[in-house]
Amino acid sequence: MLFSAHLETIFPALLRRVRDVPYQRERIQTPDDDFLDLDWLRLDAKNLVIISHGLEGNSTRAYMKGMARTFFRNGYDVVTWNFRGCGGDVNKQLRFYHSGATDDLGSVIEHAMKRSYDTIYLIGFSLGGNLTLKYLGEGNVPPYVKKGVVFSVPLDLYGSCRKISLPSNRIYAKRFLGNLKKKVIAKAALMKGLDTSDIDGIRTILEFDDRYTAPLHGYVNALDYYQQCSSIHFLKNIRIPVLIVNALNDPFLSDTCYPRALVNENPVLTLETPRFGGHVGFSQFNKNGLYWSEERALAFLTT
């Protein structure tokens, strides 16, 4: 454990190495003639874990591979999926991914069930955690999806956007925004419909969401997008056991991302707020190489 919010966030992201994760890639088609890249770990088990990554992440991030390896070694099939445009290739449609794109998670689950799993568990990190909670609260969850675990979730997207835009978080915001701009520019070079003439003038993630994320995905503006996609509004409708873990020292999360009273109104939800962990960090140094988040997810989903 590293007793600094920024160290706990940055150290695992940059320095952790997770080996022995023999992914097998599969590309599936979406209903709107696009594609998603899925990376599988298969034992021909009867239980499957589906893991969703965070903003500008992908299946190769250490937190994804660490969680995947943990469940694979404990007898589960695992699929880590890459959001549109995050698997290494520009996706085919003008839209890309966002915090509320539960249709793509639904496509992954539907495709996975062709293998006739008895049980599916969902795990999500950050944006992927928000996506997972929103999916579970929308009311169309198949009966074979039994439990979920999410970490470092921006349940209030607007509050978290404001938090990450603070001067103390400039290093993160600049990196996220730079990567998002590059993706839009790359897509604009391949297809019509994206005006990037003013992209250099965008200085914040909110401005980016207002200019690109919201209109490309059917929202009026960034605030409308945040309001409609914040998972905090879907918690009351979740009907399967879900563990939400948001560290108190997470530099990305606003106070509104710790809705204890709201969670307590739904008996299937558990909110844990460890003192340390940073954002998608939860580092732990021991002989088995497991991070705290991996041990906690395994314990919750197997009991």
Solvent accessible surface area in square Angstrom, and as a share of the most:
residue,aa,sasa,rsa
1,M,100,0.45
2,L,41,0.21
3,F,143,0.60
4,S,39,0.25
5,A,26,0.20
6,H,71,0.32
7,L,102,0.51
8,E,1,0.00
9,T,13,0.08
10,I,54,0.27
11,F,57,0.24
12,P,7,0.05
13,A,68,0.53
14,L,86,0.43
15,L,110,0.55
16,R,27,0.10
17,R,150,0.55
18,V,10,0.06
19,R,162,0.59
20,D,105,0.54
21,V,21,0.12
22,P,82,0.52
23,Y,49,0.19
24,Q,105,0.47
25,R,119,0.44
26,E,44,0.20
27,R,112,0.41
28,I,12,0.06
29,Q,115,0.51
30,T,8,0.05
31,P,131,0.82
32,D,54,0.28
33,D,87,0.45
34,D,0,0.00
35,F,16,0.07
36,L,1,0.01
37,D,5,0.03
38,L,0,0.00
39,D,5,0.02
40,W,0,0.00
41,L,2,0.01
42,R,67,0.24
43,L,90,0.45
44,D,125,0.65
45,A,22,0.17
46,K,109,0.46
47,N,53,0.27
48,L,0,0.00
49,V,0,0.00
50,I,1,0.00
51,I,0,0.00
52,S,1,0.01
53,H,0,0.00
54,G,3,0.03
55,L,44,0.22
56,E,15,0.07
57,G,2,0.02
58,N,35,0.18
59,S,0,0.00
60,T,80,0.47
61,R,84,0.31
62,A,16,0.13
63,Y,42,0.16
64,M,0,0.00
65,K,47,0.20
66,G,1,0.01
67,M,0,0.00
68,A,0,0.00
69,R,27,0.10
70,T,2,0.01
71,F,0,0.00
72,F,38,0.16
73,R,144,0.52
74,N,77,0.40
75,G,42,0.40
76,Y,22,0.08
77,D,2,0.01
78,V,0,0.00
79,V,0,0.00
80,T,0,0.00
81,W,2,0.01
82,N,2,0.01
83,F,4,0.02
84,R,4,0.02
85,G,18,0.18
86,C,10,0.06
87,G,19,0.18
88,G,71,0.69
89,D,71,0.37
90,V,53,0.30
91,N,3,0.01
92,K,101,0.43
93,Q,58,0.26
94,L,58,0.29
95,R,48,0.18
96,F,17,0.07
97,Y,9,0.03
98,H,14,0.06
99,S,6,0.04
100,G,6,0.06
101,A,7,0.05
102,T,15,0.09
103,D,79,0.41
104,D,4,0.02
105,L,1,0.01
106,G,20,0.19
107,S,15,0.10
108,V,0,0.00
109,I,1,0.01
110,E,121,0.54
111,H,36,0.16
112,A,0,0.00
113,M,38,0.17
114,K,152,0.65
115,R,113,0.41
116,S,72,0.46
117,Y,12,0.04
118,D,85,0.44
119,T,19,0.11
120,I,0,0.00
121,Y,28,0.11
122,L,2,0.01
123,I,0,0.00
124,G,0,0.00
125,F,3,0.01
126,S,12,0.08
127,L,13,0.07
128,G,0,0.00
129,G,0,0.00
130,N,0,0.00
131,L,3,0.01
132,T,1,0.01
133,L,0,0.00
134,K,18,0.08
135,Y,18,0.07
136,L,3,0.01
137,G,3,0.03
138,E,69,0.31
139,G,58,0.56
140,N,127,0.65
141,V,40,0.23
142,P,30,0.19
143,P,112,0.71
144,Y,55,0.21
145,V,2,0.01
146,K,92,0.39
147,K,36,0.15
148,G,0,0.00
149,V,0,0.00
150,V,0,0.00
151,F,0,0.00
152,S,0,0.00
153,V,0,0.00
154,P,15,0.10
155,L,0,0.00
156,D,29,0.15
157,L,14,0.07
158,Y,83,0.31
159,G,11,0.11
160,S,10,0.07
161,C,10,0.06
162,R,150,0.55
163,K,60,0.25
164,I,13,0.07
165,S,53,0.34
166,L,81,0.40
167,P,92,0.58
168,S,78,0.50
169,N,2,0.01
170,R,151,0.55
171,I,115,0.58
172,Y,20,0.08
173,A,18,0.14
174,K,152,0.64
175,R,134,0.49
176,F,38,0.16
177,L,15,0.08
178,G,27,0.26
179,N,45,0.23
180,L,9,0.04
181,K,33,0.14
182,K,141,0.60
183,K,62,0.26
184,V,4,0.02
185,I,86,0.44
186,A,43,0.33
187,K,9,0.04
188,A,27,0.21
189,A,86,0.66
190,L,125,0.62
191,M,47,0.21
192,K,193,0.82
193,G,61,0.58
194,L,24,0.12
195,D,76,0.39
196,T,37,0.22
197,S,101,0.65
198,D,69,0.36
199,I,7,0.03
200,D,109,0.56
201,G,51,0.49
202,I,12,0.06
203,R,168,0.61
204,T,49,0.29
205,I,15,0.08
206,L,57,0.28
207,E,71,0.32
208,F,1,0.00
209,D,14,0.07
210,D,66,0.34
211,R,78,0.29
212,Y,2,0.01
213,T,6,0.04
214,A,0,0.00
215,P,72,0.45
216,L,37,0.18
217,H,30,0.13
218,G,72,0.69
219,Y,35,0.13
220,V,127,0.73
221,N,57,0.29
222,A,1,0.00
223,L,97,0.48
224,D,33,0.17
225,Y,9,0.04
226,Y,9,0.03
227,Q,110,0.49
228,Q,93,0.41
229,C,0,0.00
230,S,3,0.02
231,S,0,0.00
232,I,33,0.17
233,H,78,0.35
234,F,37,0.15
235,L,0,0.00
236,K,123,0.52
237,N,62,0.32
238,I,0,0.00
239,R,170,0.62
240,I,29,0.15
241,P,53,0.33
242,V,0,0.00
243,L,0,0.00
244,I,0,0.00
245,V,0,0.00
246,N,0,0.00
247,A,0,0.00
248,L,104,0.52
249,N,33,0.17
250,D,4,0.02
251,P,13,0.08
252,F,16,0.06
253,L,3,0.02
254,S,18,0.11
255,D,131,0.68
256,T,71,0.41
257,C,0,0.00
258,Y,46,0.17
259,P,19,0.12
260,R,113,0.41
261,A,78,0.60
262,L,55,0.27
263,V,2,0.01
264,N,107,0.55
265,E,133,0.60
266,N,10,0.05
267,P,130,0.82
268,V,42,0.24
269,L,13,0.06
270,T,56,0.33
271,L,12,0.06
272,E,46,0.21
273,T,30,0.17
274,P,33,0.21
275,R,176,0.64
276,F,44,0.18
277,G,1,0.01
278,G,0,0.00
279,H,15,0.07
280,V,19,0.11
281,G,4,0.04
282,F,6,0.02
283,S,2,0.01
284,Q,44,0.20
285,F,117,0.49
286,N,64,0.33
287,K,215,0.91
288,N,84,0.43
289,G,32,0.31
290,L,34,0.17
291,Y,13,0.05
292,W,72,0.25
293,S,7,0.05
294,E,3,0.01
295,E,62,0.28
296,R,58,0.21
297,A,0,0.00
298,L,31,0.15
299,A,47,0.36
300,F,30,0.12
301,L,4,0.02
302,T,71,0.41
303,T,129,0.75
